[in-house]
Amino acid sequence: MHVVARGSGDAILFIHGIPTSNQLWTGIIDRLLGEQLRGRFACLAVDLPGLGKTPKGRRGLEQLHELAEAIERVRIERNIDKWHVVGHDAGSAIAVQYAHQFPERVERLALLSPALFPELKPFHLFRIIRRPVLGELLAPVVNFVFWKIAMRRALRERCAELSAAVKDFAAPFCGPLGAWRLMSVLRWGDPAEVLAAIPAMLPQLRMPTIIFQGLHDPALPRMFAERAGASIPNSRVVMVEAGHFIPLNNPDVVAAELLRFFEKTKGAGTTAATFASQASLELRAWARRAGRPDSPRLDRRPRSSTA
């Protein structure tokens, strides 16, 4: 599993969704490793099988427990005792699976656009490519429309700024067979089966958890975030001015919220917390200058003051 590691300090693992890569997190990581936060965080972003620079595995993305075990090997190889875990989209399901299998290794959990429930309906373009025969025939069309039209609409005014990230997302799906590689990745299984066990795991998670939902997400219903927040005991839900790709649409606000969330880690020194709070104010100032709301909507209060 390909891993990009930057910084030093408290470890944070970032897990992207489908069909992106570790580059989904670049804007967030840049902000968490800013001048005011030097030495505070060690950020690790993985590429899931078949995405980014990680080759597609024999089993693909449908075996969540195997992906959790692969992530645990990354932790062991890096000699990390505990880390914060952050997931987006399908990466949220992997993050929950990992936190359930290895709860003693997760300090805090953050879920963005949480694709956690068996009722999940894949994005409408992806439904086409997932269908036998029709998917094989239309794979080149879907591949083109998704990257050239749908992705540009999703990123809105930041499309040009994020062109390098989108190029990295699309890299495994370029060339003569790229469209069928995308088809293969997207046929990761039936959500009703792959995600069947996730709802029962949520009430068992005891680590503080923050859940982000984009106010304009066309892919995931808001009720997924609300349901996850109601199921996880020590959690809160944050509504963000964003679409589905929250880390790309609004990195300033997300980074500021994550910073405040992580700085509450039990045992954090007063000096470090004050230092991080100053950086959080700076991030929020950046959000205001960028014309983005610096006070995300909180849908519900945390059940515990530690969240």
N, C-alpha and C positions, 0 to 999 in steps of 0.2 A: 504494500500500500504506500503510494507516494505521499510524503509529508513535507510541508513547507513550515519551517520553524524560524521564528524571529523573536528577539527580545530575551529578557531574563527576569526572573521573579516568580510570582505565583502562576502556575500553569493554567492555561485555558485551551481546551480542545474545541475546534470548530468543525462541524460536519455539514456539508452542503446537501442540497437536494438533487432532483432530477429535472433537466439534464444540464446541470452547471458544473462547477469545479471549485477548487480551493480559492480561485480568484473572486468568488462571490463575497469573500470576507475581507478583501484587501482594504477597502475604505474603512471598515470597522477597526481592523488591526492597526492601520496607520494612525488612527485617532487614539487608540489605547496605548500606543507606543510613542506618543508625542513627547516633546521636550519636558513637559511638566511631570510626565509619568515614567521617565527613564528608570529602569531597574525595578519597575513595579510588576510587570507581567511578562511571562513567556508564552507566546501565542503559537499554537500548532494547528495548522489547517490540513486536513487530509483530502485526497482525491479518492472517491469511491470507485469500485471496480467498473471498468468500461467508460469512465469519465475522467477528464483531465489527463494526467499522465499515468494513471493506474490501468493496466490491461484488464480486460473483461475476464472475470473468473469463470470457472466451469459452472458454478451455480447461479451466477448473476447476483441480483440485488434482493431476491425474494426471501433468502434465509437470514432473518434478522439476528438470530442468535449467533450465526457464524460471523456476521459483520461485527457484532459486539465483541466476539472473541478476537477478531483481527485488530480491533481498536485496543483491546486490553494488551495485546502483544506490543503495540506501539508504546503504551505506557511503560511496560516493563523494560523495553529496549532503551527508553529515554530515562530510566531510573527516576520516574516521577511517583511520589507517594499518593497524592490526591490532586485532582484538578477540577476546575469548573468545566462543565460541558455545555456547548451551545449547538443547537441543530436548527436547520431550516427545512421546511417542507418534509420530504421523505427523511431527511436528516433528523427531524424531530422524532420520528418513530424509532430510528436507530439509537438516538440519544436516550429515549425512554427505555428501550430494550437494554442498553448498556447500564443505565442507572439501576434497573431492576436486577440485572445479573450481578453487578459489581457495586452495590450501594456504598460500600465502605470506601470506594475510590472516588466518589463524586462529592465535591464540596457544595456546589450550587449548580442549578440546572436552568437553562434558558431555552425556550422553545419559540421559534418564529414561524408563522404560517403553519400551525401544527396539523399536519396530515396524519392524524392518529386513529381514525375510526373506520370500521369496516364499511360504512356507508359512503366512503370516499368515491367520488366520480372523477376519473381522470379528465384532464383538460380536453375540450372537445376535439381539437386537432389530433391529440394523442389517441383518442378513442378510434379514430379512423385507422391509424397505423397499427393499432393493436389487433385489428380484425383479420383473421386468416384470409388469404387470397387478396382481398381488397387492400390490405396493408402492404403486401408485396407490390401490388400494381401502383399504388399511390404514394409510396414512400418518398420518391424524389420530389413530388409536389409538396408533400407535408414538410419535408426537410427544408425546402426553399421558403415556403410561406412562414414557417415558424421563425427561422433565423432572420429573414429579411423584412418581415412585416410585423408579426405578432410580438417579437422581442423588442423591436423598435418602439412599438406602441406601449409596451409594458414599462420601458425606461423613460418615456416621455422626454422632458427637456434635458435629461442627462444622457441621452443616447450617444452623442458624439464623444462626450467625456468618458464614457464607459466602453468605447469601441474595442479597446484592447482586451477587456475582460470578456466581452461577448465573443471575440475571436478565439480566446482560449476555451470558452465553453464549447464552441462549435468545432474546434480542431479535430476531435476524434471522428467527426461525421462529415469530413471533407473528402474529396477524391471520388473515384468511380463507384466505390462500394459504401461510401459514407452514409447514404440515406438508409441502407439496410442495416448498417451498424446501429444507427439511431433506433430503427425498428426493433432490433434485438434487445437493446437496453430498455426500451419502453415496455416491452412484453415481460415485465418483471413479475407477473402473477396477478391473481385475482385479489383485489383489496379485501374482499370479504374473508378470504383465507389468510393472506399475509398479515393483516392487521387484527385478526380475530382475537388474539390474546392481549392486545394492548390495553383496551378499556379496563380489564381486571387488574392490570399492573398499576394504574394511576393512583388508586387510593393507598397503595402500599409504598409509594415514594415518600420519604420523610425529609429529604433535603429541601431547603428553600428553593422555590421555583418561580420564575417570571415568564409570562406568556405574552408574545406580541402578535397582534393581528392588524393587518392593513385595512384601513377603512374602505378602500376601493379595490379589494382583492376579488378578481373575477373567477378565480380558480377554487378557492376554499370558502365555504360559508362561515359567517361570523359565529354561528352556533358551535363550531368545532372548538374555537378558543374558549368560548363561554363554558362549554361542557367540560373541557380539560381543566379549566379553573375551578369548576365546581367539584371535580373529582379528586384533584391533587390537594392534600390537606393543607400544606403550607405554601400557598401560591397566590399570585395576583395577576390580573390581566391588564395589559396596556394596549390601547387602541392608538395606532400611529397613522399619520397622514401619509399613506403609501398604498401601492398596489400589492401584488403577490410577492415581488422581489424586494422585501423590506430593507435588507442590507444595502441594496443598490439605490432604492428610491429615496431613503432618508437616513444615511449613515450617521449624520451628526446627532440626531435625537436618539437613535438606537445605541450608539457608543456612549452617550451621556447616561442613558438609563442603565446600561450594563455596568458602567463604572460605578455608579451609586450602589447598584445591587451587589457587586463584588466587594466593594470596600466595606460592606457590613459583615464580611466573613468573621466568624467568631475567633477571637484571639488577635485580630488585627491591631497593631499598635496605634495609639492616638496620633502620633506624628504622621504615620503613613496615611491614616484616614483623613487628617486635615489636608495633607498634601494632595491626596486624590480628590478631595472636595473642591479644592482650588482649580484643579484641572477640569472637574466636571462643570464648574461655572464657565470656564473658558470654552468648553465644547458647546455649551448651551448658547454662549454668545455667538459662536460660529453659526449655529442653527438659525439664530435671529438674523444675522447678516445675510444668510443664504435665502431668507424669506420663508423658512420652514417653521412650523409651530415648535416652540421650545418647551411646551408643557403638554405632553401627550395626555390623552384622556384615559383615566383609570376607570375601568368598568366595574370594578369591585374592590373592596378593601382586602388587604392580606389577612388571612386568618390568624397569623402570628406576627408579632412585631419584628421577628427576625428575618422575614422575607423581604 
